[in-house]
C-alpha cells in the first residue's frame, strides 16, 4: 500500500492507495500517529481505495495514541464498497458509527429514508 500524507498548517490529508484490511491497518495508523499535534483537521481521501473490510471501521472510528482529542476526521472520495460498509455499520449501530461526524454531507440517521 502506498500512503501519501499532505500537511497544510492545521490540516492534513492522508491518501492511501490500495485496499484497507488488517494487513494495511498498521501503516495507516502510523501515518496518523506521525501527524504533528497542531493538525486539527484530518481528511482521509479514499478515492484510490476500492475495498475496505472491518479494519477500515477500526481506522476511522477507533482513536489511537497519536490522535489529538480535538482532531476532526472526515472522509472524501468514497467508492461504492467502502461507502456501503460505512452505511451498513451505521445502520447496525448509529451511535458508534456516526457518519454525520465522518461524512458531513450525510444527514443524521433519523432524517434518512428507511431502507427498502
C-alpha positions in Angstrom: 0.0 0.0 0.0 1.2 3.5 -0.8 0.2 6.2 1.6 0.6 9.9 0.8 0.3 12.5 3.6 0.0 16.2 2.8 0.0 18.8 5.5 -1.0 22.4 5.2 -0.9 24.3 8.5 -3.5 22.7 10.8 -5.0 20.4 8.1 -3.7 17.1 6.8 -4.9 14.7 4.0 -4.0 11.1 4.1 -4.5 9.3 0.8 -4.0 5.5 0.8 -3.7 3.7 -2.5 -5.0 0.1 -2.2 -7.3 -2.0 0.0 -7.7 -1.3 3.7 -7.6 -4.5 5.7 -5.8 -5.7 8.9 -2.5 -6.0 7.0 -2.6 -2.4 5.9 -4.0 -1.0 9.1 -0.7 -0.6 11.0 0.9 1.6 8.3 -2.2 3.7 8.1 -2.3 4.1 11.9 1.4 5.0 11.8 0.6 7.8 9.3 -1.9 9.2 11.8 0.5 8.9 14.7 3.1 10.8 12.7 1.0 13.8 12.2 2.1 16.9 14.2 -0.1 17.8 17.2 -1.1 21.1 15.6 -3.1 19.2 12.9 -6.8 19.6 14.0 -8.4 18.6 10.7 -7.6 15.2 9.2 -9.1 14.3 5.8 -9.0 10.7 4.6 -9.0 10.7 0.7 -10.2 7.2 -0.2 -10.6 7.8 -3.9 -7.9 5.1 -4.6 -9.3 2.6 -2.1 -11.6 0.2 -3.9 -12.2 -2.1 -0.9 -12.1 -2.0 2.9 -13.1 -4.5 5.5 -13.8 -4.1 9.2 -10.3 -2.8 9.6 -11.4 0.4 7.9 -14.1 0.8 10.6 -11.4 0.5 13.2 -9.2 3.0 11.4 -12.0 5.6 11.0 -13.8 5.2 14.3 -11.2 4.0 16.9 -8.9 6.7 18.2 -5.2 5.8 18.5 -2.5 7.1 20.9 -1.5 9.7 18.2 -5.0 11.1 17.8 -5.3 14.5 19.3 -8.6 14.7 21.1 -9.7 17.8 19.2 -8.8 16.4 15.8 -11.7 16.2 13.4 -11.6 13.4 10.8 -13.6 13.4 7.6 -13.6 11.2 4.5 -13.8 12.1 0.8 -13.7 10.1 -2.4 -15.6 7.1 -1.1 -16.1 4.4 -3.6 -19.1 2.0 -3.7 -17.9 -0.8 -1.5 -16.3 1.3 1.3 -19.4 3.6 1.4 -21.7 0.5 1.6 -19.7 -0.8 4.5 -19.9 2.5 6.3 -23.7 2.7 5.7 -24.2 -0.8 6.9 -22.2 -0.2 10.1 -24.2 3.0 10.7 -27.5 1.2 10.2 -26.4 -1.5 12.7 -25.2 0.9 15.4 -25.6 4.6 14.6 -24.2 5.7 17.9 -20.8 4.1 17.4 -20.6 4.6 13.7 -21.8 8.2 13.5 -21.5 9.1 9.8 -22.5 12.7 10.4 -19.1 13.2 12.0 -17.2 11.5 9.3 -19.2 12.4 6.3 -20.5 15.9 6.8 -22.8 15.6 3.8 -24.7 12.6 5.2 -27.9 13.5 7.0 -28.5 12.1 10.5 -30.0 8.6 10.6 -33.4 9.8 11.8 -33.6 12.1 8.8 -32.7 9.4 6.2 -35.4 7.5 4.4 -35.8 3.9 5.6 -34.0 1.2 3.7 -36.4 -0.7 1.3 
